[in-house]
Amino acid sequence: MKKSNIYTGTGDKGFTTLVGGAKVSKTDPRLEAYGTVDELNAHIGWLMQVEGTDSENEILSFIQNKLFVIGSYLATDTALTELREASRMKSEDVLRIERRIDELDMQLPPISNFVLPGGTPAAAASHICRTVCRRAERRICEVSSQAEVDDNLMKFMNRLSDYLFVFARFNSFKEIGTEIFWNKSC
């Protein structure tokens, strides 16, 4: 069996092909969106390797798989190509993230100040994931200004950044018993 080529040369002139065959510029908002989702997925993979995240690896693995679903969705111009079932987000996906947010948040004290990124390596890594998630969400909003984007996808990305924030807080609180708060007097 012949192996597939890693390099094809088709993108050498700054264009690529979406699912279904439509050719677009590599600066297309759709590519910016799914490229940022891919970047987030890589950061989530890194987060999973940081000490202190073992308790979250099941949900983080779920998230990684759903980010592939989102990337597939964004790589499909639904005006030209029917969306595959594997590229659809479900309301249950959003509910699963919400449930985990609630479970972690119940174990935390009420937030009374702005939290600074850091505290533990896992919390810092989670904050990096959160900021990349927010950027991905902004890129997806840009796509939604030009094409329809599924509500469940939008909700999932919004909840995901909330989850990453709550997990960062949870990890700091669990590991060091406190969080790093913004010092307003600086």
N, C-alpha and C positions, 0 to 999 in steps of 0.2 A: 504494500500500500504506500502510495506517495504521500509524504507529509505536506501539509498546507504551507504556503509561503507566509512567513511573518511579515515580510515587506512586499508590497505589491507595486508601489510607485504611483498608485492612483491619486494619492493626496499631495504629490510633489508640487502641484501648481496652486495649492491652497483651497482645494475643494474636496468634499467627501460625499458619500452617498448615504441617505437615510434608509431606514427599513422601507421597503417598497420600491426603491430605486431612484427617488428624487435626488438630484445633485444640488448641493448647497455649498456656500462658502464656509470655510472653517471659522469665520467670524459671525456666523448666523447665531442669533439669540438662542435657538434651540440647542446648538452645540455648546454654547457657553453654559447653558443650564445643565445638560447631561454630563458635561465635562466636570462641572463643579460637584455634581452628585457623585461622580466617580472619585473625585478628590476626597470628598467626605467619606466615602466607603473605605478608601485607603487609610484615612485617619482613624476610622472606627476599628479597622483591623489592627492598627498600631495600639489603640487604646486597650484592646483585648489582651495585648501582650504585657501591659504595664501591671506590676505587682499591685494587688488590692482590687482587681476587677473581676476575680473569679466568680463572685456571686452574681455578676451581671452577664456572664458570657452567653447564657442561653438567649436572653433578650437581645444582646448585641449581635448575635448570629442571625436572629430573626430580622433585625434591622438591616444588616448587610444584605440579606436576601431580598428584602423589600426595596432597598435602594437599587438593586439590579432591575426590579420590576419598574421602578420609576424611570430609570435610565432607558429602558426599552420603550416605555410609554412616550418619553420625550423624543426618542429617536424615530418615532413613527408619526408622519404627517397624516393625521386621520382624515384630512380633507381628500387625500389621494389614496390612502391604503387603510383597509379595515384593521382595527386593532386586534391583536391576538389576545386570547383569554389570559395567557400567562403575563400579559402586560397591563392587567387591570388591578387597581387597588380596590379593596373592599372596606366597608365600614367596620368590619371586625378587626382589621389591621389598626385602625385608629383607636378602637376601644382597647385593644391589647396594650398599646402605649399608654393610654390614659389610666388604665388599671395599675400599671407599674409606677407611673408618676404618683398616683394616690398612695400606693403601698410604701414607697420610699418617703414621701412627704409626711405621712403620719408619724414617722419616726424622728422627724426633725422639729426643732423649736421654730416658732413663728419667725419669719424674717423681719428684721427691724431696721436694716440698713442695706446699702448696696454692697454686694459681695465682690471682692476682687478675685480675678483668676489666680489660682495657686492653692497652697495649703499642703497638698500631697502631689506626688507625680501623677497619680490617677486623676485627681481633681483637675490639675492643670491640663492634662491631655483631654479630659472631657470638655473643658472650657474651649480648647482649640477646636474640637469637633463641633461644639455649639456655634462658634463664630462662623465656621465653614458652612454649617447647616443654614444659618441665617443668610449667608451670601447665596447659597443654592436656592433658598426660598425666594430671594429677590430676583434671581435670574429666571426662575420659573414664573414669577409674576410678570416679568417682561414678556415671556412667551405667551402668557395668558392674555396679554393686551393685543396679540396678533392672531391667536388661535384658541379654541376651546381647550381648557385644561380641567380634568376631572376634579370635582370637589373633594373627594376622598384623598387624592394625591396632595392637594393643597393643605388639607387638615393634617394629614400625616406629617408633612414636613414641619408645620407649625408646632405640632405636639412633640415632634422629635427634638427640636431645639429646647423645648420646655423640659423634656426628659433629661437631656444632657446637662442642663443647669441643675436640676434636682439631684441627679446622680453625683455631680461634682460636690454639691453641698453635703450630700449623704456621706460620700467617701471622706471628706475632710472631717466631718463630725465624728464618724466612726473611727477613723485612724488617729486623729490628734485631739478630738474632743472640742474643737472650735473651728471657726472659719476666719478668713482674712476679710475684714471689712474696710470700706473706703474711709479714710481719715479726712474728714471735711476740713480740718484745720491746716492741712498741708499747703 
